[in-house]
Amino acid sequence: MSRLDSFIRRMQAQRDCLNDAARRLADIPGPVLDLGLGNGRTFDHLREIMPDREIFVFDRVVNSNPKSTPDRDHIFLGEAEEQLAIAGARFGRTVALIHSDLGTGTEDDARLAAMVVPLIVPMLRPGGILVANNRFPADAWDELPLPEGVPAARYFMYRAN
Ligand SMILES: C[S@@+](CC[C@H](N)C(=O)[O-])C[C@H]1O[C@@H](n2cnc3c(N)ncnc32)[C@H](O)[C@@H]1O
């Protein structure tokens, strides 16, 4: 499969998983955290499908399209490790949805999971959902079935138990 095809399928999986998570969270309050602002496309989608939620983004640098850049009060700017610790102290266990688009699809991703998972476990409220481009296993989470049409291991969904 070409890298273009692979990218398109990953983006379709991301969108389908986020749409599924938004539906599942209809009765669960709390903010949304988007790890990896990048161009801001995912942030833009999140605010479209969850217009009543407060959405906070994380990145080490702001390089997003100005049309999909949150205001400064909703950006955690810096290394994820440091900024997630700050967010944890601020939000406690109140977060409804975390989306992680960090990582590169390489062997570094295991190291990334080891860094990110302990920082986000204490933030997801019971019933809260993690949608991730990486495998992020944790005892506190149950893996959710992927929406129809999303191939196994293309994206990952977990629910806090
Ligand atoms: C694949 S891009 C995210 C794309 C985004 N979902 C979008 O819609 O454009 C990954 C982003 O994560 C950021 N990133 C990766 N590792 C990071 C880390 N350890 N701390 C903070 N930001 C990180 C990169 O700067 C990059 O902007």
The ligand as an ORCA input file, in Angstrom:
! r2SCAN-3c Opt
* xyz 0 1
  C       0.898     13.989     13.588
  S       1.004     15.596     14.263
  C      -0.642     15.906     14.807
  C      -1.568     16.211     13.681
  C      -2.890     16.808     14.111
  N      -3.786     15.787     14.628
  C      -3.552     17.564     12.986
  O      -4.775     17.546     12.887
  O      -2.865     18.201     12.207
  C       1.853     15.317     15.772
  C       2.138     16.589     16.563
  O       2.577     16.197     17.849
  C       3.584     17.052     18.292
  N       4.398     16.276     19.243
  C       4.972     15.068     19.033
  N       5.595     14.640     20.134
  C       5.405     15.596     21.081
  C       5.799     15.728     22.434
  N       6.526     14.775     23.046
  N       5.411     16.833     23.117
  C       4.666     17.794     22.497
  N       4.261     17.729     21.224
  C       4.618     16.648     20.522
  C       4.340     17.458     17.032
  O       4.944     18.729     17.196
  C       3.242     17.457     15.970
  O       2.733     18.756     15.752
*
